[in-house]
């Protein structure tokens, strides 16, 4: 059974205290840090880029940065994100003309490759080959059975972030255990 991985979304943090906020999340039990990179083209907002990620990586050594690239032309940024300390490079299938080549380029830079799909994109855009090559698929909607939880204000805005992180981990692990048990016995909660 996969373990729960908690990845607080840094977008919800106080950017004026970014390293301290990231350190607080890791000390509180977060496994990864979810870094949303937005370019103002693929999505209307602009957030952080490789220079900010590099500063966070230097300030919080050893962190696993889950970098969600909401950018046009994601091929352009692989080297920069790798140099900045990215551990997982997640791009949108809609933004890449050759996702298989991009996955190989990401792996060549020793990062895990994630592929995101927007809610209005047909799931058939993720071919078997893409699904088999990718280390993670990010479905941009509520997806039952997930084991990577990205949470922003629920964690950063809490009075006790470590308690919230532990509550999320416990909830996911409990749900995963129930799902595994139901699959093993061939039953569901409602008996159908």
C-alpha positions in Angstrom: 0.0 0.0 0.0 1.5 3.4 -0.9 2.1 5.8 2.0 0.5 9.2 2.2 2.7 12.0 0.9 1.8 15.5 2.1 3.0 18.4 -0.2 1.9 21.8 1.1 1.4 24.3 -1.7 3.9 27.0 -1.2 1.7 29.4 -3.2 -0.3 29.9 0.0 2.7 30.9 2.1 4.0 34.3 3.0 6.5 34.9 0.2 8.3 37.5 2.4 9.2 34.7 4.7 9.5 31.9 2.1 12.5 30.0 3.5 11.1 30.2 7.0 7.7 29.1 5.8 9.1 26.1 3.9 11.3 25.1 6.9 8.2 25.3 9.1 6.3 22.9 6.8 9.1 20.4 6.6 9.7 20.5 10.4 5.9 20.1 10.8 6.0 16.8 8.9 5.5 17.7 5.2 7.1 15.2 2.9 7.4 17.4 -0.2 6.9 21.1 -1.1 4.6 21.9 -4.0 6.0 24.8 -6.0 3.5 26.3 -8.5 5.4 28.0 -11.4 3.1 30.1 -13.5 4.2 32.1 -16.5 1.3 34.4 -17.3 0.7 32.7 -20.6 -0.5 29.1 -20.0 -2.3 30.5 -16.9 -3.0 34.2 -16.3 -1.0 34.5 -13.1 2.7 34.9 -12.7 4.4 33.3 -9.6 7.9 32.1 -9.0 10.6 30.7 -11.3 14.0 29.0 -11.0 15.8 31.8 -9.1 13.2 31.6 -6.3 13.3 27.8 -6.3 17.1 27.9 -6.1 16.9 30.2 -3.0 14.5 27.8 -1.3 16.7 24.8 -2.1 19.7 26.6 -0.6 17.7 27.7 2.4 16.1 24.3 3.1 18.7 21.7 2.0 17.5 18.3 1.1 13.9 19.2 0.4 11.9 17.4 -2.3 10.5 20.2 -4.5 7.5 19.0 -6.4 7.5 21.7 -9.2 4.2 22.1 -11.0 5.0 23.9 -14.3 1.9 25.8 -15.4 3.8 27.3 -18.3 3.7 27.4 -22.1 6.7 25.6 -23.7 7.6 23.5 -20.6 10.6 22.0 -22.6 12.3 25.4 -22.2 12.6 25.2 -18.4 13.8 21.7 -17.6 17.5 22.6 -17.2 16.7 25.7 -15.1 14.5 23.8 -12.7 17.0 20.9 -12.4 19.8 23.4 -11.6 17.5 25.1 -9.1 17.0 21.8 -7.2 13.7 20.6 -8.5 13.1 16.9 -7.7 9.8 16.4 -9.7 9.0 18.3 -12.8 5.3 18.2 -13.6 4.2 19.7 -16.9 0.8 20.0 -18.5 0.1 17.6 -21.3 -1.8 20.5 -23.1 1.4 22.6 -23.2 3.7 20.1 -24.8 3.9 19.1 -28.5 6.1 16.1 -27.6 5.4 14.9 -24.1 7.4 11.6 -24.5 10.6 13.5 -25.4 9.9 15.9 -22.6 9.6 13.1 -20.1 12.9 11.7 -21.3 14.6 15.1 -21.0 13.3 15.4 -17.4 14.6 12.0 -16.5 18.0 12.8 -18.1 18.3 15.7 -15.6 17.7 13.2 -12.8 14.2 14.5 -11.9 11.0 12.6 -11.6 8.6 13.4 -14.4 5.0 14.4 -13.7 2.2 14.9 -16.2 -0.7 17.1 -15.4 -4.0 17.1 -17.2 -6.6 19.9 -17.0 -10.2 19.0 -16.2 -11.4 19.9 -19.7 -8.9 17.6 -21.4 -10.0 14.1 -22.4 -8.2 11.5 -20.3 -7.2 9.8 -23.6 -4.6 12.5 -24.0 -2.6 10.4 -21.5 -1.6 7.5 -23.7 -0.3 4.2 -22.2 3.2 5.1 -23.2 3.0 8.5 -21.4 1.4 6.8 -18.4 4.1 4.2 -18.2 7.0 6.7 -18.6 5.6 9.3 -16.1 6.5 9.0 -12.4 3.3 10.9 -11.4 0.0 11.9 -13.0 -1.7 15.0 -11.7 -5.4 15.2 -12.4 -6.6 18.7 -12.0 -9.8 17.8 -10.1 -10.7 15.9 -7.0 -9.5 12.4 -7.6 -10.5 9.6 -5.2 -7.8 7.3 -3.9 -5.0 9.8 -4.2 -2.0 9.5 -1.9 -0.3 12.8 -2.6 -2.2 15.6 -0.9 -1.3 19.2 -1.9 -2.8 21.7 0.5 -2.2 25.4 0.7 -4.1 27.6 3.1 -5.3 24.6 5.1 -1.7 24.1 6.3 0.0 27.5 6.0 -3.0 29.3 7.5 -3.4 26.8 10.4 -2.5 27.7 14.0 -0.8 24.3 14.3 0.5 23.2 10.9 2.2 20.0 12.2 -1.2 18.9 13.6 -2.9 19.6 10.3 -0.2 17.7 8.3 -0.6 14.7 10.7 -4.4 14.8 10.4 -4.1 14.8 6.6 -1.6 11.9 6.6 -3.8 9.9 9.1 -6.9 10.5 7.0 -5.2 9.4 3.7 -3.6 6.4 5.3 -6.8 5.3 6.9 -8.7 5.6 3.6 -6.0 3.7 1.7 -6.1 0.9 4.3 -9.9 0.7 3.9 -9.6 0.7 0.1 -6.9 -2.1 0.2 -9.0 -4.1 2.6 -12.1 -3.8 0.5 -10.2 -4.8 -2.6 -8.7 -7.8 -0.8 -12.1 -9.0 0.3 -14.0 -8.0 -2.8 -16.4 -5.8 -0.9 -17.3 -2.2 -0.6 -18.6 -0.1 2.3 -22.2 -0.2 1.1 -22.0 -4.0 0.5 -22.3 -3.8 -3.3 
